[in-house]
């Protein structure tokens, strides 16, 4: 029996989010705005590869690297995301973007589980999934 894979929009949307830039606002003493600049979503990390592993569309591999060549591979398995796997829903209450919920959720989890941590504290492989406290 073949398990259902991710919907066709998931990978292109995730790639677009990961490669996007946004505006970062810097504040100084007294809460005064000191600087506004464009910042890449990935920050100091660079996307080396993003694609499906093996046959089917059931597992995504996202290879990230720093300028110092620290490489971390994030894997996303369809089994960890239940009904969201189709990437066909947009929930306006928390996702005000043009992207589907799963692509946004996975990008946030990559940010939480990899991008906001010190590279030297991360394992070589990170399985991207909801923490037990949020399932």
JODA-V213689 format. One record per pair of residues at least 12 apart in sequence whose ideal C-beta (glycine too) atoms are under 7 Angstrom apart, sorted by the first residue. I is the first residue (numbers start at 1). J is the second residue. If there is no record, write none. Layout:
# JODA-V213689
i j
I J
I J
This chain:
# JODA-V213689
i j
2 56
3 58
3 78
4 85
5 56
5 57
5 58
5 78
6 57
6 60
6 78
6 85
6 87
7 85
7 86
7 87
7 88
9 87
9 100
10 87
10 102
10 103
11 50
11 60
13 87
13 99
13 100
13 103
14 50
14 103
14 106
14 107
15 50
17 41
17 99
17 103
17 107
18 41
18 42
18 47
18 50
18 107
19 47
20 41
21 38
21 39
21 40
21 41
22 39
22 41
23 36
23 38
24 37
24 39
42 64
42 115
43 115
44 66
44 67
45 64
45 65
45 66
45 115
46 64
46 65
47 64
48 63
48 64
48 65
49 61
49 63
50 62
58 77
58 78
59 75
59 77
59 78
60 75
60 76
61 73
61 75
62 74
62 110
64 114
66 119
70 119
70 120
72 114
72 122
72 124
72 126
73 124
73 125
74 110
74 114
74 126
74 128
75 125
75 127
75 128
76 106
76 128
80 129
81 102
84 101
84 102
84 105
85 102
87 100
87 102
87 103
88 100
89 101
106 128
109 128
110 128
113 126
113 128
114 126
